[in-house]
Amino acid sequence: MKNTDLKNTIEEVTLHLDEVGDPLLKEANAIHDTLKWLNHLKQQTEDSIRTLAKQRQDLFTKIQKNYVNSEIETADVSTTRAKDL
């Protein structure tokens, strides 16, 4: 039987084994802690992506107040060319 054959994660299954020892429980708990940390990082990343999108939109709105679309488009083309060098 492979781990992928299970319907539940191995750390969850470990909690339901008879007389499972401390070393296995500690390992299962370590996996659980890693999962919690990854979920926290995922949430922080999603928050940061939303913040970045808002910052970019705010900057674009301010630029549109001072420049016409053709100037912005020309600067965009210049930016692309500079990246290609």
SVG drawing of the C-alpha trace seen along z (x, -y; Angstrom):
<svg xmlns="http://www.w3.org/2000/svg" viewBox="-11 -66 32 68">
<polyline fill="none" stroke="black" stroke-width="0.4" points="0.0,0.0 1.3,-3.5 0.6,-6.7 -1.3,-7.9 -3.8,-5.1 -5.1,-6.6 -8.2,-8.7 -6.7,-10.8 -3.3,-12.2 -0.8,-10.0 -0.6,-12.4 -4.4,-12.1 -4.3,-8.3 -1.4,-8.1 -3.7,-9.6 -6.1,-6.7 -3.6,-3.8 -3.7,-1.6 -0.9,-2.3 1.0,-4.6 4.1,-5.7 5.4,-9.1 8.0,-9.3 5.3,-8.8 2.9,-11.2 5.7,-13.8 6.3,-13.3 2.6,-13.6 2.4,-16.8 5.5,-18.2 3.7,-17.7 0.6,-19.4 2.8,-22.4 4.4,-22.6 0.9,-22.7 -0.2,-25.4 2.9,-27.4 2.4,-26.9 -1.2,-28.0 -0.1,-31.1 2.5,-31.9 -0.1,-31.3 -2.5,-33.8 0.3,-36.4 1.2,-35.9 -2.4,-36.4 -2.7,-39.5 0.6,-40.8 -0.6,-40.2 -3.8,-42.1 -1.8,-45.0 0.6,-45.0 -2.3,-45.2 -3.9,-48.1 -0.6,-50.0 -0.1,-49.5 -3.6,-50.7 -3.2,-53.7 0.1,-54.7 -1.5,-54.2 -4.4,-56.5 -2.0,-59.2 0.0,-58.9 -3.1,-59.2 -3.8,-62.6 -0.5,-63.9 0.0,-62.2 -2.1,-61.4 -2.5,-57.8 -0.1,-58.3 2.7,-59.4 2.1,-56.4 2.0,-54.0 5.3,-55.5 6.9,-55.0 5.6,-51.4 7.2,-50.7 10.5,-52.3 10.4,-50.1 10.0,-47.0 12.9,-48.0 15.1,-48.7 14.4,-45.2 15.4,-43.6 18.9,-45.2"/>
</svg>
